[in-house]
Amino acid sequence: MNKSELIDAVSNRAGLAKADATRAVDAVFDTIGSALKGGDSVALVGFGAFGVKARAARTGRNPRTGEPLNIAASKMPVFKAGKALKDAVN
């Protein structure tokens, strides 16, 4: 399912106009992104939790030349599925 299909599904399930569903989906994504950018986590009971994980700097290797290169430290968004979501999938 891509974003357009998600918007259609939200529109049908909630009985919203497609434009309203688009604004709602975009608002949810923007809010989650802003919270993660600010260092917060977002926990949706029964669905899962979004968070940020720090990745340490490390030395990698160029696959073509085998030459070592430095990879900078970074932050990575992560998602951990909640029990209800895991149970729904299984």
Beta strands, then each sheet from edge to edge (+ up, - down):
strand 1: 42-44
strand 2: 48-55
strand 3: 58-61
strand 4: 68-71
strand 5: 74-81
sheet 1: 1+ 2- 5+
sheet 2: 3+ 4-
end
